């Protein structure tokens, strides 16, 4: 797994949400509490050549609610997929 944009939740308190399928990728939004807000974060997964690949992302944006953070994390993951495709796994 490759880290992008920093590490994950320092205390392991990620708030996973239902995965979303997008263009053959699985997006797992995983925002986490940070300074009274929720940090944009998630994992993009795809099976390539029989092997499950994963790309973890964390972004600087924070949100007042978990639902807002989940929605934005999915939107950010879609943007990453659209811009980079399978290159995110190399």
N, C-alpha and C positions, 0 to 999 in steps of 0.2 A: 504494500500500500504506500502511496506517495502522498506526502503532506504538501499542501499548497496554501499559502497565505497565513501560515502559522500553525500552531498545534491545536489540539482539541481543548475541551473543557479541562482546566487544570485539576479539578477535583473529581472528574469522571461523571459529572451530573448532566450529561447530555439528555435532552428530552426528545426521544425518537417519536416520529409520527408515521402514519401510514405511507408506505412506499408509493411512488408515482411512476408509471411507465411513460417513456417519451422517446420516440424514434429508435426503439430497440435497446434503450438504456433503462436502468432502474435508478430512480432518484430516491434516496432515503434522507429526508430532511432531519437534521439533528441539532436544532438550536440549543443553547445552554444558558443558564442564568449567569449574568455578568454585571456586577455593580448596579443591581436593581433593575436591569433590563434583560433582554434576551439577545444573544449574539447570533448572527447569521452563520450557519454551518450545516454541513451535510456530507453525504457520500454518494458518488455516482458509480454505478456498477454496470458491467457488461460482460457476457461470456464471449471470449475470443479464443478460437482454436481449442475449445473444450476446457478452457481455464477461466475461472471467474476473476476478472480484473476489477480493482476498486481505486477510486481517486477521491481522497478526502479534501474538502475545502472549508476554509474559515475566512470570513470577510469582516471588515471593520464595522459594518453597519450593525446598529443595535435597534431594538424595537421594544415598545412598552408592553406588548402582550405576546404570549407564546404563539397564538394563532397568526398574528402579523409576521412574526419571525419565521414560522413554518412556510407561509405563503411566499415571503420574499426569498427564502432559501430555495424553494422550488423554482421560482423565476430565475434566480441567479444560476442554478444548475442548468436550466434550459439554455441560458445564454452561453455558458461554458461549453455545452455540447454543440450548440450551433456554431460557435466560433472555432472550436478546436477539434471536435469529433474524437476519433480514437487516439489522437496524439496526446490526450491527457494521461494515457497509460504508459507513455514511453519516457 
